[in-house]
């Protein structure tokens, strides 16, 4: 149990926190096998403290055959040898807490790995057995050789795979990720234990993978193809109302613990009103604001999504979150410069990414970050964005690892481009990611300039911009503030948050800054005005 006390409702740490996402495979490799590990993360925690974030979220480090970067869990209560041991996890938790950093871990409840003992038992058991009933096995259609319905995997291809005795099992993601049947009481009971296992070890919360997917529509009806082509996120396997029962239950489990433990939903649902249902007072605490992430660099649409987010989350008493990048999406500096902007990572292909303009992209990426970090609520930062890393678009086919790439025969690149191990030292082998230069995805030859040691203390560097923004955000309590809109023209996103006026220039023409003390500029300003793709924070007391 953590010794932290529980605060008054409304003052919990997660309401205003900036949470840094670590993708363990690609953060820091202490062992030298080319894959990051828990010891590597622990060694580098002081850098995250210096950056000024409040918490760290770790993508999965559990036992896994790694067919989907660890989102295919074979044992929820153990650390994969690739990443270390349970003792390493305990050390990481203790050291983070000593540095004043909270730790959020990933929970993957929609599916297990096909190497999980439950699925292995299911394969050995007969159709209709209790072992099969923990997953979604069905007979095929026609003579049995056609899948039970028309559902497609998010990673491409059919969402069903046939086993030797003729039955089919459902996998909304890769074939190696069989979906659990959440109507079977054994499944929620197992996850109660998993929550408690990690809560007892002292984790401060969970990021809940595919939180919108656990329940499937009764009878597993075919997907309405017309609904899909009109861009609706509704489907018989995503966004079912019954998922909320699960989170009400988990809310109670967390409430047994002190220290304001939290749950954050990864729920790709539209509209925001539906997303906000995940954070009603008796459910989760945060939800990733993917509507914000998917908003293009367009002033009107940004103003609109900010307004709607604050209104919809506020209506259920929750803070909004803000997020621009993660391990599933094209890094935001690259994505925001693409024309047209693709919806998100899994769907990108060669044609979309090659059009990004490198210079526009860094300016715009930094301006977008400076805007995001001034907004009230929680914010998520994905490892490497503080270094200004772009999406890597030229990974050779033979080096690509994302199942999406292989399931679509290369038509969709998938997400390797945002998962390339990050650079720490400009002159070290592998930029200091590993002791010997080993790296599970190739690192671009041009990345020395992005290395942390090439940016720390360097005025104007992206790392200094993030560090200064996080310091000022805290000093001016922006996370706990409010948005009061200011009219600075159609191409501006301009508002006051407390004593800070924030203006982002999302158009082409210069925009004048108000008189006051310039606190932060996303690129060096040459006059008291903002050029295209620049954001400034100005202290203007009332
Ligand atoms: C989530 C994860 C993603 C993973 C998928 C299946 O969307 O963020 O990385 O592939 O779930 O677990």
Boltz pocket constraint, residues with backbone or C-beta under 6 A from the ligand:
constraints:
  - pocket:
      binder: B
      contacts: [[A, 68], [A, 71], [A, 72], [A, 108], [A, 173], [A, 209], [A, 210], [A, 266], [A, 327], [A, 328]]
      max_distance: 6.0
